[in-house]
Amino acid sequence: MKAIQLYYPPEWAHCYGCGYLNAQGLRIETYWHPERGESETRFTPKPHHTAIPGFVYGGLLASLVDCHSTATAAAAKAAAEGVSLEEAPLRFVTASLKVDFLKPTPLGPELRLVGRPKEVKGRKVVVETELYAEETLTVRGEAVLVQIGEGFGRSEDAPAGG
Ligand SMILES: CCCCCCCC(=O)SCCNC(=O)CCNC(=O)[C@H](O)C(C)(C)COP(=O)(O)OP(=O)(O)OC[C@H]1O[C@@H](n2cnc3c(N)ncnc32)[C@H](O)[C@@H]1OP(=O)(O)O
């Protein structure tokens, strides 16, 4: 199975969280399971992702939820339209991100994120995500993702170098 992020065209593959062209990024890989209508990402934080000793920094967890959600949105939209990501490389950005830290997340075990599309409507997809450390649910997220098109962010009004 090919990760959703690997379908992104190169110009949309520099994201710190999920871009395969960002050598210093997290480069997460998300897989879509059509039979369950769910996505899954696995990631093992490194020792420098510490919040307080023994626990994962919340900003990293938010980043995982963020980029897991954009990929889930692409897969959910493709599924809703009956197209494959191969023929339609869809890309979403985050309009809104809410993260609830339910319990401290232990540093060490592999983390597992499970995403479920809650709404697919026009260019907008709403995704709910649960993050587990081993079998313990520690983080819950909800994101609103909006589909972008060619030339996103390239406007005469945009600040240079952004
Ligand atoms: C290039 C690849 C990068 C990949 C990065 C992956 C993850 C990221 O970190 S993204 C970076 C952070 N995000 C950004 O920088 C996005 C900045 N924001 C924008 O560019 C715009 O506000 C954008 C594109 C999200 C939405 O603008 P626009 O295209 O005008 O959408 P618009 O037509 O207003 O709204 C579309 C739908 O989304 C909804 N929506 C838009 N913003 C929000 C919001 N903040 N909260 C809730 N819903 C929203 C609208 O209500 C609308 O829904 P509906 O169709 O039901 O009425």
The ligand as a Gaussian input file, in Angstrom:
#p B3LYP/6-31G(d) Opt

LIG

0 1
 C        0.989000      23.451000       0.035000
 C        0.739000      22.244000       0.927000
 C        0.833000      22.561000       2.422000
 C        0.368000      21.399000       3.290000
 C        0.342000      21.735000       4.739000
 C       -0.328000      20.699000       5.615000
 C       -0.802000      21.167000       6.971000
 C       -0.605000      22.604000       7.335000
 O        0.158000      22.949000       8.205000
 S       -1.430000      23.774000       6.466000
 C       -0.715000      25.333000       7.009000
 C       -1.638000      26.073000       7.876000
 N       -2.804000      26.459000       7.127000
 C       -2.789000      27.544000       6.308000
 O       -1.805000      28.236000       6.134000
 C       -4.097000      27.873000       5.635000
 C       -4.344000      29.379000       5.656000
 N       -5.712000      29.673000       5.292000
 C       -6.106000      29.776000       3.982000
 O       -5.288000      29.752000       3.057000
 C       -7.562000      29.901000       3.719000
 O       -8.209000      30.448000       4.847000
 C       -8.227000      28.526000       3.379000
 C       -7.614000      27.975000       2.071000
 C       -7.990000      27.502000       4.507000
 C       -9.718000      28.696000       3.241000
 O       -9.974000      29.802000       2.414000
 P      -10.940000      29.717000       1.160000
 O      -10.313000      28.892000       0.096000
 O      -11.315000      31.118000       0.797000
 O      -12.153000      28.865000       1.703000
 P      -13.644000      29.298000       1.951000
 O      -14.329000      29.254000       0.609000
 O      -13.728000      30.538000       2.770000
 O      -14.128000      28.086000       2.858000
 C      -14.318000      26.769000       2.372000
 C      -15.079000      26.014000       3.459000
 O      -14.185000      25.865000       4.616000
 C      -14.787000      26.476000       5.773000
 N      -13.748000      27.134000       6.556000
 C      -12.781000      27.981000       6.108000
 N      -12.018000      28.396000       7.140000
 C      -12.520000      27.812000       8.253000
 C      -12.143000      27.840000       9.631000
 N      -11.092000      28.548000      10.078000
 N      -12.878000      27.122000      10.498000
 C      -13.929000      26.356000      10.081000
 N      -14.317000      26.277000       8.763000
 C      -13.621000      27.000000       7.875000
 C      -15.772000      27.485000       5.220000
 O      -16.800000      27.751000       6.150000
 C      -16.306000      26.761000       3.987000
 O      -17.226000      25.766000       4.395000
 P      -18.653000      25.608000       3.672000
 O      -18.324000      25.162000       2.266000
 O      -19.335000      24.552000       4.477000
 O      -19.297000      26.942000       3.710000

